Amino acid sequence: PGPLKFAAIVNYFLVAALWVASVFLTALKDYVAVTLAFAAGLTISFLAGYALVSFGAAGLMMGFSIGLAVALFVLIARTFAEYPYDIGGWRLLLEYFRRFPEVALSGLVYNAAIWIDKWVMWAAPEAVWPKSNLVTYPVYDGAMFFAQLTLIPAFALFVMSVETSFFGAYRRFYRSIDGHGSWGRIEAAHKDILRTMGDAARRLIVMQVCIALFAILLSPGIAMALGIHGQQIGIFRFGVLGSLFHALFLFASIALAYFDLRRQVLIAQLLFLFLNGALTWTTLQLGFAWYGYGYFAAAALSFGYVASVLLYEVHRLPYTTFVVNNPALKPTVRTRIV
């Protein structure tokens, strides 16, 4: 119905805008503002949805959107307060695409990479083609959805603990350089980054491995509680294992991005996209018993690659900072010798 279509489109724009606004506040480490904004917004969503329930699904959707709009406006106000800047035209956005093409491509490629296995599986013989032509494969899609929910604790730990401690060490390293610190001070800050990253990696790996093991061992009970069909349990288990390596791959990619290694991040995302698509297609040819292996293998291999790149780059971080990323050492004009 028309009202529901309108409400859904409004909701889509609000959710997309919330992602963008939250990134700015996360850069400020202003977690209190983010938490309060969402707490207030979702409370209003509940109350507004309850008040508009008589209008059916469209009323519930609009009530939900009203609360999201409140959260969005609070975050925008906080962002403008912290980043006072005159609003420019849309052409300024295109300028950043020209200056940082790897960042834009990485975002596009990564989102394609986490969806491509679903796209491939929609070509499976068991896929469902309704009259709306919104093809789906409920057995695979449902199992993978519940499996990827195991990523949420890792995201929470990363934002609340890992990113904050790592960001502190990262900032101390570059402040020692900006402050013309001695080589001993810079080297000590570099070792602090290595130690902090090692501690953070151990916490993430231990927690995510424990979650994965519990989810796999308790999968029959989880399937019963969530209404997962018995034939989905195998896919769910390999989805959980894939999510384990997917989380580690994502965090290693974020660490590379911190050090402005944009090309390395893009290569890692392209590898994940290729492997997830190719290996999922291979398992599709092998039959139902192999469904889920593709995502798991792609995530594991991609993590192995990006982890090796991260270790290499972090250990040579002073060289990268002073030589590779030093604008003064990059040639600007090439002179042709005749």
Secondary structure, DSSP 4 states (H G I P E B T S, - for coil): -HHHHHHHHHHHHHHHHHHHHHHHHHHTT-HHHHHHHHHHHHHHHHHHHHHTGGGHHHHHHHHHHHHHHHHHHHHHHHHHHHS------THHHHHHHHH-HHHHHHHHHHHHHHHHHHHHHTTSTT-B--TT---B-HHHHHHHHHHHGGGHHHHHHIIIIIHHHHHHHHHHHHHHHHTT--HHHHHHHHHHHHHHHHHHHHHHHHHHHHHHHHHHHTHHHHHHHHT--GGGHHHHHHHHHHHHHHHHHHHHHHHHHHTT-HHHHHHHHHHHHHHHHHHHHHHHHH-GGGTTHHHHHHHHHHHHHHHHHHHHHHHTHHHIIIIIT-GGGS--SPPPP-
